[in-house]
Amino acid sequence: MPQTDIGTELRQAAPEPLLPVEKKLIGFSLGTGLVLLLALALLNYLLPATF
C-alpha cells in the first residue's frame, strides 16, 4: 500500500460546515474569555500590583 501525503488528502477533502452546537461552544468560549479579560483589567485597575 503506497503512503499518501496527509496534506494532499486534507486539501482534497470537502469542507464541512460547523454544527450548531460547535457554533454555541465557540461563542461561549469567546464570551467567557472577553468577560474574564475585562474582569482582570478591572481588578488590575482597582488593585494595581506594586513592587
N, C-alpha and C positions, 0 to 999 in steps of 0.2 A: 504494500500500500504506500503510495508516494505521500510525502509530507506536504501539507498545504500551509500557506502563509496566512496567519490569523488576520493580518491587516487586509489582505485581499478578500477574505471571507466577510469581514465586517463591512467593507466598502460595498460588497455585492448584496448584503442583507437589506431587506426592505425596512424603512423606518417605521417604528410602532408609536402610535400616539400614547400620551400619558393617560393612565386611568384616573377617574375622578378621585379616588382615594389617594393617589400619588400627588395630585394637584393640591388636595387638602393638607397633606403632610408637608409639602414644600411651603405652602402659605403659613402653616402653623410654625414651622421651623424659622422662617424669616421673621415672622411677627414676634416670636419669643426672643430671637436674637436682638431685634431692634429694641424691644422693651427692656431687656437686660442691659443693653448698651446705654440706654438713656438713664436707667437706674444707677449704673456705675458712674456716669458723668455727673449726675445729681449728687451722689454720695461723695464724689471727689470734690465737688464744688462746696458742699456743706462741711466736710471734714477733710481738708487737704492734708496730704502727707507732709510732715515737717521732720527734717533730719537735723 
